[in-house]
Amino acid sequence: MSNLTNLQETRQALKRLARIVQDTRRELRHRLEAPVQPIPRPVRKQPGQLAEALRHLETVREGFMLSQRTTPHMSPSEIRALIRHILLDWDWLESLDLMLPQSRELEPVRDQLIAFNHAMIALAVLPHLPPEAVTFPQKRPTYADVKTPAVPAELLERIEELERVIYQADVIPTEKPPYGPFRRTYAFFEASAWLVNRYLEALL
């Protein structure tokens, strides 16, 4: 594959990423200002308006998995934690009454590392967003209290939290998400969109 083709595919991946994080941030803002009305349970439906955000987070998770292959040193406790989260800790899906489609094909390495690295930068910049970039309704316009994941297990936990909140908001909007997880998810997409608006759009 030529360098020109690689560049074009990377640019397309970045364009998709930019659109998804901006759309998701707007949709979460809408949900915050005009919460979805409760609907009767049981409910079992396919992803709707936030479907692309769900797929994006799946891509982020895949990028995380791929990135761990190149990690030279991990402690036994970190390895055990990753195994537990990746292979065993899926009770939250059942608690939301979700049915996920099973993929029959292995995904080639394409956008995963782009999505994952953008997410890493967003998580790192999130506590340092300028006050004018913070729109979540709170006493002070800051996310300085939101801790940046420091080890792989913490990072995976944060990715899973993002997935849980988006699934709940999109697939089963019967309950208001807990304040802390929803605020951290909103902040993540706010930081992601801020990065796009400030640094990425000029390159596209």
ABEGO torsion letter per residue (X at the ends): XBAAAAAAAAAAAAAAAAAAAAAAAAAAAAAAABBBBBBBOBBBBBBBAAAAAAAAAAAAAAAAAAAAAABABBBAAAAAAAAAAAAABAAAAAAAGBBBBBBABBBBBBAAAAAAAAAAAAAAAAAABBAAABABBBABBBAAABBBBABAAAAAAAAAAAAAAAAAAAABBABBBBAAAAAAAAAAAAAAAAAAAAAAAAAX
